[in-house]
Amino acid sequence: MRKKGDDRQMALAEGYFYLGQHYLVIGGQEDRRDLIFQKTRDLDICLYIEHVAAGFELQRLKNDDTAAAPPASNRAVAQ
């Protein structure tokens, strides 16, 4: 039996979120995991825990990327 309507959207949100988690665990694939977490958010099922958690993951990944870049003062000296 195929899911339709809200049931389908909720199943997609859950699937996308856990696929993003899979990519976090195996490492690498940054572009895929970010896209997948964003797809979870784009479904706009705001009350669903995967929607909220995907937002946290995207924010954490953004902060990790910022922390990985050298400070601007170090970049200026290196040039």
Contact map, one row per residue, 1 for C-alpha under 8 A:
1110000000000000000000000000000000000000000000000000000000000000000000000000000
1111000000000000000000000000000000000000000000000000000000000000000000000000000
1111101100000000000000000000000000000000000000000000000000000000000000000000000
0111111110000000000000000000000000000000000000000000000000000000000000000000000
0011111110000000000000000000000000000000000000000000000000000000000000000000000
0001111111000000000000000000000000000000000000000000000000000000000000000000000
0011111111100000000000000000000000000000000000000000000000000000000000000000000
0011111111110000000000000000000000000000000000000000000000000000000000000000000
0001111111111000000000000000000000000000001010000000000000000000000000000000000
0000011111111100000000000000000000000000000010010000000000000000000000000000000
0000001111111110000000000000000000000000000000000000000000000000000000000000000
0000000111111111000000000000000000000001000000000000000000000000000000000000000
0000000011111111100000000000000000000011101010000110000000000000000000000000000
0000000001111111110000000000000000000001000000000100000000000000000000000000000
0000000000111111111000000000000000000000000000000000000000000000000000000000000
0000000000011111111100000000000000011011000000000000000000000000000000000000000
0000000000001111111110000000000000011001000000000110010000000000000000000000000
0000000000000111111111000000000000000000000000000000000000000000000000000000000
0000000000000011111111100000000010010000000000000000000000000000000000000000000
0000000000000001111111110000000111011000000000000000000000000000000000000000000
0000000000000000111111111000000010000000000000000000000000000000000000000000000
0000000000000000011111111100000000000000000000000000000000000000000000000000000
0000000000000000001111111111110110000000000000000000000000000000000000000000000
0000000000000000000111111111000010000000000000000000000000000000000000000000000
0000000000000000000011111110000000000000000000000000000000000000000000000000000
0000000000000000000001111111000000000000000000000000000000000000000000000000000
0000000000000000000000111111110000000000000000000000000000000000000000000000000
0000000000000000000000110111110000000000000000000000000000000000000000000000000
0000000000000000000000100011111110000000000000000000000000000000000000000000000
0000000000000000000000100011111111000000000000000000000000000000000000000000000
0000000000000000000000000000111111100000000000000000000000000000000000000000000
0000000000000000000100100000111111110000000000000000000000000000000000000000000
0000000000000000001110110000111111111000000000000000000000000000000000000000000
0000000000000000000100000000011111111100000000000000000001001000000000000000000
0000000000000000000000000000001111111110000000000000000000000000000000000000000
0000000000000001101100000000000111111111000000000000000000000000000000000000000
0000000000000001100100000000000011111111100000000000011011000000000000000000000
0000000000000000000000000000000001111111110000000000011001000000000000000000000
0000000000001001000000000000000000111111111000000000000000000000000000000000000
0000000000011101100000000000000000011111111100000110010000000000000000000000000
0000000000001000000000000000000000001111111110000011011000000000000000000000000
0000000000000000000000000000000000000111111100000000000000000000000000000000000
0000000010001000000000000000000000000011111110000000000000000000000000000000000
0000000000000000000000000000000000000001111111000010000000000000000000000000000
0000000011001000000000000000000000000000101111110010000000000000000000000000000
0000000000000000000000000000000000000000000111111011000000000000000000000000000
0000000000000000000000000000000000000000000011111011000000000000000000000000000
0000000001000000000000000000000000000000000011111111000000000000000000000000000
0000000000000000000000000000000000000000000001111111100000000000000000000000000
0000000000001100100000000000000000000001000000011111110000000000000000000000000
0000000000001000100000000000000000000001100111111111111000000000000000000000000
0000000000000000000000000000000000000000100001111111111100000000000000000000000
0000000000000000000000000000000000000000000000001111111110000000000000000000000
0000000000000000100000000000000000001101100000000111111111000000000000000000000
0000000000000000000000000000000000001100100000000011111111100000000000000000000
0000000000000000000000000000000000000000000000000001111111110000000000000000000
0000000000000000000000000000000000001000000000000000111111111000000000000000000
0000000000000000000000000000000001001100000000000000011111111100000000000000000
0000000000000000000000000000000000000000000000000000001111111110000000000000000
0000000000000000000000000000000000000000000000000000000111111111000000000000000
0000000000000000000000000000000001000000000000000000000011111111100000000000000
0000000000000000000000000000000000000000000000000000000001111111110000000000000
0000000000000000000000000000000000000000000000000000000000111111111000000000000
0000000000000000000000000000000000000000000000000000000000011111111100000000000
0000000000000000000000000000000000000000000000000000000000001111111110000000000
0000000000000000000000000000000000000000000000000000000000000111111110000000000
0000000000000000000000000000000000000000000000000000000000000011111111000000000
0000000000000000000000000000000000000000000000000000000000000001111111000000000
0000000000000000000000000000000000000000000000000000000000000000111111100000000
0000000000000000000000000000000000000000000000000000000000000000001111110110000
0000000000000000000000000000000000000000000000000000000000000000000011111110000
0000000000000000000000000000000000000000000000000000000000000000000001111111000
0000000000000000000000000000000000000000000000000000000000000000000000111111100
0000000000000000000000000000000000000000000000000000000000000000000001111111110
0000000000000000000000000000000000000000000000000000000000000000000001111111111
0000000000000000000000000000000000000000000000000000000000000000000000011111111
0000000000000000000000000000000000000000000000000000000000000000000000001111111
0000000000000000000000000000000000000000000000000000000000000000000000000111111
0000000000000000000000000000000000000000000000000000000000000000000000000011111
